[in-house]
Amino acid sequence: MGKKPDAYQPELERLQLKLVEAQAWAIDAGLRVVMVFEGRDAAGKDGSIKRLTEYMSPRQTRVFALPKPGERESSQWYFQRYAPHLPAAGETSIFNRSWYNRAGVEPVMGFCTPAQHEQFLKDAPRFERMLVDSGILLIKLWFDISKEEQAERLAERVEDPLKRFKITSLDAEAQKRWDAYSAARDRMLAETHTAHAPWTVVATDHKKTARLNVIRHVLTRLGAPGVGAEKPDKDVVFPADEADGRLAV
């Protein structure tokens, strides 16, 4: 018997077509969209962003992965370096890691003080309240992955020369500090999952399934008339306040 056809690519293209239609509506409506992609190392943020944006309007869609702040930026109000990248009417800004660096990698790696971490957890919901009250549609996604799957993907990066630019100096710390990252994640979700800016968790051990469900979730949040409803898999995409016992530990 021949190999069963892979249903992933046709479904991906179907969803991408819907996304193009939804963004066309959002542009005409002057919608301002901010997407925050956060998660553990190797959880698939880059791959999901690539598939999400592949056919989106290049003029109205921007992806930001800000580098380490310089000396001047470090002396600014913490959210100041992100504010210039917020969208105008009809635009979508995607943050591949965001202000939530201060809720994860910075406290775990000692790049900020405990006081700065505490202040961030108080300020983030306020900052996001201002964004939402201004009319921005804010979509926050946490990409979760098991420790075993993360270890495999990190090893693949080292072995595959095409993944050279995915390797960072922090990769080795992802497994060593797994428990610390888990604790930081749990506190972040508990304190910054709000009614006005909720977190959605994406289970990413199966990359392709995760990518499809990320697009379904974005389509659902956009809610473009005439595009047709999509139902993300509730075992793959679920609200952070329903994550008890479902997050990788």
Buried (B, 14 or more C-beta within 10 A) or exposed (E): EEEEEEEEEEBBEEBBEBBBBBBBBBBEEEBBBBBBBBBBBBBBBBBBBEBBBEBBBEEBBBBBEBEEBEEEEEEEEBBEBBEEBBBEEBBBBBBBBBBBBBBBBBBBBEBBEEEEBEBBBEBBBEBBBEBBEEEBBBBBBBBBBBBEBBBEBBEEBEEEEEEEEBEEEEBEBBBEBBEBBBEBBBBBBEBBBBEEBBBBBBBBBEBBBBBBBBBBBBBBBBEBEEBEEBEBBEEBBBEBEEBEEEBBE
